[in-house]
Amino acid sequence: MNKMALNSMLVLMRPINSIMVGFAVIVGIGVASPGMIISIYSLLGFLTGFFVSSFSMVVNDYYDIEVDKVNRPDRPLPSGSISKNSAIILALILLSIGIASSILISFSNFVVASVFAFLAWFYNFWGKKRGFIGNIIVATSIAIPYVYGGMAVGNADEPLLLWLALTSFFAGTGREVIKTISDVAGDELRGIKSIARIHGSRFASILGATMFFMAIVFSWLPFITGIVGTVYAILIFIPGLIFIYASARILKNPSEVNALHVKSIALLGMLLGLIAFLIGGLMR
């Protein structure tokens, strides 16, 4: 395997995104059972999250090849740096490793990992063309890793996990909706009924900002209800500010270029939010 092919595979996997999913599983474990955060469950959970997410990234590019010829012609598949058959083989290998890791934890985790993988395929095969329904599927997939982590240590009913999952769900939904603003040209080519394409960029910016606001509200409920303490409140204040800034920026300028910037800003806010939930959970 030459260096170019290997690099193309890594680009398809989007390792940063997949690392965040694996980290989210560890956060779920830390929130549900702090004493188990350094354990074999965290290792196996991270591997499941990372490889199933990587599988979903490859599947996404596989189904988006025609759209990417318009939006991202530099991506591995539309540029021809890797073939569609090679992408399928890579996706199956990644999925196999992820599912194998889940089986080593428990049957319940295997079921959840399988559902996560199915949603990834179902979204690209059917859900993405349905606009907001597809955004919801993606947001659900973002929330699943926390539940998966809680299940890995037998404590999925931990209340803080609920707030964490809901916060991530709304933040993810907002990010996906705003992302549609930057994808209008490609979405029109593929016939995707995205929020921005059907209702306009202004409406998409309002809906995305609303979802960000809901994420901020749910992120503060653990502190308001007394589940976590002052350390959490201090830490969660920072991603809250980031989402407020992201909302104000997209509302002021709902353009394609700005939507790409806001999407990246929101990703930073989500990462810092994960850290706040983890540390807050560990220091209760």
N, C-alpha and C positions, 0 to 999 in steps of 0.2 A: 504493500500500500504506500503510494507516494504521499509527500507532504501536503500537496494541494487537496487530495481526496480526504485526508484526515482533517484538514482545516475545514473543508466543506461540511463534513459530518458534525464537527463541533459547532459550526454556525447553525446548522439545522436543529441541533439539540438545545440551543440557547441556554448554555450552562448556568448563567447567572439566574435566570428565571427558575430553572430546575433546582438550583441550590436553595433558593428562597422557599420552594415547596418542601424540600427536605428539612430545612430549618424550621418550617412551620410545624412539621410533625414533632420535632424535638420540643418546640414551644408548647405544643399540646400536652406532651408528656410532662414537661416541667410545671405547667399550670395545674394539671390533674394530680400529679404525685411528685412533688419537688425532689423527694429522696431518690427517685428513679431516673432522674435526668441523665446521670452518668451510669449507663447500663447497656446491655446488649440490645434492649428494646429501642433505645435511641439510635444505635447504629443501624439496626435493621429497618427501623422506621424511616430514617434518613434515606437509606438506599431505596426503599420503596417509593418514597416521595420523589426523589431525584430521577429515578429511571422511568417511572410511570409518567412523570411530567415531561421528561425528554421524549418519550414515545409520543405524547400528545403534541409536542412542538413539531416533530417530524411529520406527523399526520396532518397537522395544520398546513404546513408548507406544501405537502403533497396535493391536498385539495385546493390550495390557493395558487397553484402554479400559473393559471391564466390571469388571475387578478394581479399577481406579483409581476407579470410581464409588463403591466401598466404602472403599478405603484412602486415595486421594488425589483427592477430588472437585474439588479446586482446580486440577488439572492442565489444560493447554489443551484436550485432546480431550474429557474428560468434562464440563468446564465449558462447552463449546461455543464457546470463544473462537477456535477454528480447526476447520475441517471435516476429515473423514477424507480426502476427495479432495485437499484442499490438503496434508495431511500426506504423502500418497503422492507427490504432485508434488515436494514438498520433499525427500523421501527419495531419489528418483531423481536429482534435480539434485546432491545431495550425493555420491551414489555415483558419478555420472559424473565429477565433479571429482576425487574420490579415485583412481578407476581411471586417469584420464587422467594424473595425476601419476606413478603407478606405471609406466605405459608409457614415460614419458620417462626412467626410470632403466634398466630392463632388462626383458626378457621374464620372467625368473625372478621379479623383484619384482612384475610384473603378475600372475603365477600366485599368489604368496603373498597379495597384496592381494585377489585374487578369492576365494581360500579364506577369508580373514578375513571378507569381506563375506557369503559363503555361510553361514559358521558363525553370523553374526549373525542372518541370516534363519532358518536351520534351528533355532537355539535357540528363537526365539520361536514358530515354527510347530509344532515337535515337541518339542524338548529340554526346554523349561521345565516341561512337565507331568510329566516323568520324574524330577523331584526331583534326586537327587545327580548323575545323568548330566548334567543341565542345568548344575549347578554346575561340573562338570568342563569342559564346553564353554566356559563363560564364562572360567574360569581359563586354559584353553588360549589363548583369544583375547587374554588379558592378556599372555601370554608371547610371542605371535607378533611383536609390534612389535620386540623386540630382535633376533630372528632376521632379520627384514626389514631392519633397519638394518645388520646384519653382511653380508647379501647385497648390499646397495646398494654396499658398498665392496669386495666380493669377498673377504670374510674371515669367513664365517659359521661356520667351524670353530674360532674363537678359544675356548679353554677357559673364560675368564671369562664369555663369553656363556652358556655352559651353566649355570654356577652362578647367573647373573643370571636366566635364564629359569626355572630350577627354584625359586628363591627366590620369584619373583613368582607362579609357578603355585600354590605352597602358600599364600602369603599371600592370593591371590585366592580360592582355594577356601575358606579359613577365613572370609573376609569374606562370601562368598556364602552359606555355611551359616548363619552367624549372622544374616544378613539375613532368612532364612526365619522366624526367630522373630518378627520384626515384621510378617510378611506372612500370618500364619495365617488370619485372617478372609477376606482376599481370595483366598488360595490355595484355601480350602475352597469358595468360590463357583465358582471356575473348575475345580476338580477336580485341582489340582496336587498331586502326591504328594511334597511337600517333606519334608525331614528333620524339621523341627519339627512339621509336621502329622501325619506318620505315626508318628514315634518320640518326639515330645514335645520341649519346649523344653530340658529338662535334658540330654537326649542330644545335641541340636543344639549346645548350649553346649560340651559336652565335645569333640565332634568338631571344632568350630570352633577351640577352644583348641589341640587337638592339631595341627591344620593350621598354626596360628600358630607353634607350637613347631618344627615341621619347617622352616618358613621361616627361623626364627632359626638353626637348625643349618646349613642350606645357605648362609645368608649368611656364616657364619664359615669355611666350607671354603676359599674363595679365599685367606684369610689363613693358615689352617693348612697348606695345601699350598704356600705360598710364592709364589703368583701375584701377590699384591699385598702392600703393606708396611704400616707402622705407621699411616700417615695413614688408610688405609682402615679399619683396626681401630678407630681412635678414632671415626671417623664412623659406622660400622655399629653401634657400641655404642648409639647414641641410638635408632634405630628398634627395636633389639632390646628396649630398655627399654619402649618404647611398646607393643610387642606383648605383652610380659609383663604390663603394666598392663591392656591390653585383655582379655587372657585371664583374669586374676584377677577383673576386674570382671564379665565375662559369666558366669563360673562361680559367682560369689557371688550374682548376681541376673539369671537368664535371663528377664527380662520383656521385653515388647514395646517399652516406652519405652527401657529400658536398651540393648536390641539396636540401636536407632537411633543411640544415642550411640556405642556400640562400633564400629558400622560407619563412622562418621565418624572416630573415633580411628584405626582401621586404615588408612583412606585417607591420613591424615597420615603414618603409619608407612611406608606404601608409597612415598609421595613422597620422604621423607627417605632411604629405602633407595635409591631411584633416584639421588639426589644422591651418596650414598656410593659406589655402584658407578661412577658417572661420574668423580668426582674420583679415586677409587682407581685406576681404569683409566688416567687421564691422567697420574698421578704414579708409575707403576711404575718 
